[in-house]
Amino acid sequence: MPGTMPLTSVAMRGQEIGEVGIELLRTELTDAVATHRHVAVTLQPELVIRESTVGR
């Protein structure tokens, strides 16, 4: 189609996000206040190249 731009998207895995969130919450609820520490979590996104962009 003339004038259209193919799309590529980033998939964020909902199950992985939920599992990590539950584990962080469980740790918050069970660890003693004296041992509390903040944790930064970086999840690896997945680049989804749609068929319309292959070979361009």
C-alpha angles and dihedrals in degrees: 000000000000115000096020125118120217116236132227119186141195117237116214110199105230095195092054091048090051094047093050091046093051091049091050091048092048090052091049091052098045106037120089117253090243092060096044115132133169116244128202115208124193117192120201111241121213121235110222113202109199120220091248090066100046112115097009 
